[in-house]
């Protein structure tokens, strides 16, 4: 979890099964309803609702992308 000013950003790094991130974020969302959600993964992601998805290579080359 990152806190930048008034923004809370939840980051989930998945090495496998990135689509399972939705479940983890649903639990997290109960406590931090206004948090932005980001998944970083090596695999393609689909069917994630209200979650920003970043390719792991993109993230490691430019970690600031989490904030955009």
Secondary structure as GFF3:
##gff-version 3
##sequence-region A 1 68
A	DSSP	beta_strand	2	4	.	.	.	ID=ss1
A	DSSP	beta_strand	7	14	.	.	.	ID=ss2
A	DSSP	three_ten_helix	18	20	.	.	.	ID=ss3
A	DSSP	alpha_helix	21	31	.	.	.	ID=ss4
A	DSSP	beta_strand	36	41	.	.	.	ID=ss5
A	DSSP	beta_strand	52	55	.	.	.	ID=ss6
A	DSSP	alpha_helix	56	61	.	.	.	ID=ss7
A	DSSP	three_ten_helix	63	67	.	.	.	ID=ss8
###
